[in-house]
Amino acid sequence: MFTSIKNKLKKKPDDEENVLSSTHTKESDSPTSSIQYPTNKKPLKFYQGGVREKYRPVVKWIGRLGFTAKAVVYGCIGVLTLTNLSGAYTPNGSEGNESPQGAFLLLGGIPEVGRSILIVMAVGLCIMWEAITGQGSDASFSKKKNFFRYRLSPFVSGVVYTAYAYYIIQMLFQTEEEQQFAASSQEFPASWTKTKLGSAGVGIMGIAFLIAFFTQIINAISGNFIRDLKTSEPDARKWEAFIVHTLGRIGFGGRAALFGTMSGFFWDSLASRNESGDKNMVAAAVAKLSTSGGGRFFMGLLGVTLVIYAVFALLNVYYKYFPTPPPSRVSAFNGEKVKPDGTEIV
């Protein structure tokens, strides 16, 4: 009996090596991160898994065109804001109309090439594909966060930009007088506050722009947009990354200021009668800043920061990854690690 106990307790050198080898293998196979990403090898549907490989070249150029159009729009709004302060003249009724519609009036008023520019802008502003594919969905994010960031937010932006594209298409068949009339919001939002339902709608718009303000200010402070850029890579030049990231933070701060101004305008409209007149509601909101010295200073700052955002958006044409990769570089759809350009690491 004692002999059998000894045999059980005794370890042969070969057995010990096998045990150590097995333990080492298990440790090496375990993930280095504490987060476990379950893999899913089932075929993904068209609205899952981001952009398919064969469509990536097309998406890249659509994305670049979209950011170019965005840069032009915000650049024009910034310039119109500054010219409103200085009193400089701008063509086609765009003077004092610092809004997307004012930007389109300005572009359309350029002699000879105005309508051609508007056609390119209409194509570039149709970018709803980002919400459809869910590109960028991250395995380290919750389902709610992925939905808000990579489905809902791009969808809302896509609807807005598609509406702008529709507005531009209408402009192509209108005279200058008709264009200027279509760009005005007239009695809005005062016309809505005459009824309880209309007042509720104005309040909802105030909340929507307040949410937009917070999302932009979070981008400015946290810099969570950086992971979408080539300058986020370890081998990127530090001075180059510093310039691009700083422009991005300032630019997102400018967008936050614009959306905050819009939110304040709608909340104020519930207490007093605010009409847009012959300008767009965005221009009407910005124009209220010009009634005081502090407001005029803020208005100038707003114009400068929007121009900076336009520069940043234009830099995205070169520096941004298309399609948008997951920040952790792990897809939420199948748990696979992906390269920044969206391809799986094999």
N, C-alpha and C positions, 0 to 999 in steps of 0.2 A: 504493500500500500504506500509506504514511504517512497518507494522507487517511482511509482506513478506520479506522485505529487511533485517530486523533483523534476521529472521529465516535463511536466506541464509548466513549471516555473522557469525552466531553463530555456534560453533563447539561443538559437544558433546564429552565427554571424551572418549567414546568407539570409535568414529570416528577418534579422534586424535591418539589413540593407533594404529588403523588400518593403518593410513597413515604412522606413524613412523615405524611400522613393515614392511610395503611395501618398504619404502625407505631403511631400513636396509638390507632387502633381496636383493635389487638391487645392493647395494654397495658390499655386501659380494659375490655376484655372479660375479662381475666384476673382470678381471684378475689383478694381482698385477703389472705385467709388462706393459709398455707402448706399447709393440709390440703385435699385434693381430695375432694369428696363426689359420687360418681357418682350420677346420677339414674336412677330406674327407673320408667318410665311404664306398666309392666304392671299389670293389675288385681291388687290385693292380696287375699289370703285373709282369712277372718274373724278369724284369730288374728294377723294382721299389721297394722301401720299404726296401732295404737292404737284409739281409740274412733271409730266412724263419726259423722258430723255429726248424723244424726237421733237418735242415742242420747245425745248429750252432755248435754242438759238432765236426762235421767233419771239418768245417771251422776253428775252434779253433786249431785243430792239424795240419791242413795244414799251418795255419799262423805261428805256432810255428816252424814247420819244415822249412818254408821259411826264417824266421828270423835267424834260426841257420845256414842255408846255406849262408845267407848274411853276418853273422858274420865271418864265415870261409873265405869267399872271401876277405872281407876288411882287416881281420887280416893278411892274407897271403900277400896282396899288401903292407900293412904297414911293415911287416917283410922283404919283398924283397927290399923295399926302403931303409931300414936301413942296410941290408946286402950289398947292392950296395955301400953304403958309406964306410962300414968297409972292403969290399973286401972278405967277408966270402963266402964259397962255398955253393951252393944249388943244388940239383940233377935235372936230366932230362932236362937240358937246361934252367932252370928257373932263373939262375943267371943273374942279371941285367935286368930281364924282369918283372918289377914291374907293373903288369896289371892283369886283370881278367884271361886272357889266361895264363899268367905266374903263377898265383895261381893254375890253373888247372894242369899245368905241374908239379908244386911242389907237389901237392897232388897225382897225378898219379905216381910220381917217388918214393913214399913211398913203400918199399919192402913188398911183400905179400898182403897188404891191400889196395894198391893204387887204383886199379880199383873198388873195392867195395865202397870206399869212393866216387869215381866219380859217381857211380850209384845213391847213396843217394843224392849227390849234384844235379844231373840232375832232380830228382823228386822234391827236395826242391825249385828249382829255377822256377818252373812252377806256378806262382801265379797271373795269369791274372784275376782270379775270382773277385778280388776287384773292378776292373773297371766295370765289367759286372753288379754287383749288386748295385753299387752306394752307398755302405754302408758308413755311416758317413754324408750323405747329411743333411744339417742343415737348419731349418726353418728361422733362423735369417740371413742366407747368401742369396745373390742374386743368380739368376739362373746361371749367368756367373761364379761366384765364386765357386758354387757347381760343375759346369761342369768341371772347370779347376782343382779343388782340388780333387774331388772324382770320376771323369771319365777320363779326359785326362791324368793327371799326373800318376795315377795308370796304365792306358793303355800303356803309353810310357815305364814305368818301366817294365810292364809285357812283352812287346815285347822284350826289351833288355834282360831280364832274360830268356825268352823262347829261344832267340837266343843263349845264353850261354849254356842252356840245350842241344840244338841241337848240339852245338860244342862239348860238353862233350860226347854225344852219338857217335859222329864221332871218338873221341879219343879212345873209347873203342875197336875199330877195327883197330887201327893204330899202327905202330911200333913207337919207341921213335923218330926216325929220322923224320917220317911223322908227328908226333905230333908237333915237334919243327918247322917244316916248315909251318904247318898250323897256328901256333901261331904268325908267323911273318907277318908284314904288308908290308915288302919289300920296294918298291919305293913310296908307299903312304905316305904322300899326294902329294909329288912332281909330281907324274905321273898324277894327276888330274889337276894341274895348267898349263898344256901345252895347254889347250883349255879354251875358255871363259866359256863354260858350266861347265867344271870341276872346274874352279876357283869359279864360283858361288856356286857350291856344297860345296867347302871348306869354303866359306864365311858363308853359311847357317849353317854348323856344328859349326863354331865359334860363331854364334849367339845363337844356341841351347845350347851350353855349357855355354855361358854367362848367359842365362836365368836360367839354372840349378844352376849356381853359386849364383844368387840372391835369388832363392827359398831356397837354403840351408843356406845362411847367414841370411835370415829372420827367419828361424827356430832357428838358433843359438842365435839370438838377442831377438826375441819375446818369444821364448819358447812355441810356439803354439802346439807343440807335447805333452806337459805335460797333456792336458786334455784327451789324449788317454791312460793314464797310471793310475794304481791303486793308485800311490803315489799322485795323484791330489785330492784325497778324504780328507775331513776334519779330519778324524780319523787316517790318515796315520802318521807314525812316522816321525818327522821333520828331524832328522839326516839322515834317510834312503832316504827321498824325496830329500834332499839337494844333497846327493851323486849321486843318479840316474839322477837328472835334470842337475847337473853340468857336468857329463859325457856326457849327451846328447848334451848340448850346445857346449862343446869342440869337440865332434864327428862330429856334423853337420858343425862346423867350419872347420874341417879337410876335409870333403867332399867338402865344398865350395872351399877350397884351391886347391883340386885336379881338380875340374871342371874349376876353373879359370885358372889353369895351362894349361889345355887342350884347353881352348878358346884362350889363348895367343899363343899357339903353332900353331893353325890353322890360326890365323891372321898373324903371322910371316911367315907362309908358303906361303902367298900371295906375300910377298916381297922377300923371299929368298927360295932356294931349300932345303926343309927338307925331308929327307928319313928316314924311320923307320928301314931299313936294316933287320937283322935277329931277330928283336924284334917287339913287338906290338907297335902300335902308342901311346898308353898310356905311355908305358915305354920310348919311344922316346921323348915324351913331358917332362916327369919327368927328363930324363937324361940330357936335356939341362940346367937344374938347376945346374948341377955339374961343370959347366965351370968357376965358380967364388966362392970366399969364402962365400959371402952373399947367393949365390944360394945353396951352400952345407948346410949352416945353415938352410935355408928354407926347403931344402929337408929332413933334419933330423927331423925338426918340423912336416913336412907333414907325415913322417912315424910314428911318435909317436901319432899324432892325429888320424890317420887312425886305429891304434891299439886300441885307446880309443873308437873310434866309433864301432869297432868290439865288444868290451866289452859291450858297451851300447846296441847294437843289440842283443847280447846274453841275456842281462837282460830283454829285451822286451819279451822273451819267457815266463817269469814269470809275469812281471809287466804290460804288455800291455793287453788291452781289445780286445778280439776277439769275434765277428766282431767289427770293429771300430764304436764307438757310435758318435752321433752328439755332437759337443763341448757344445752346449747349452742344450743338452739332449732333444731337441724337433725335431722330424723328419720332413724333408722338404716334404715328400710324403703325409702324412695324418694329420700333425699338432699335433700328439699325443706325449705326454711326454713319454720318454723311460728311463729305467735304464741303467747304464753304460754297462751292459752285452748285451744290445740290446733289451730286452723284454719291452713290453709296461707296463706303470703304469696304473693299473685299479682301 
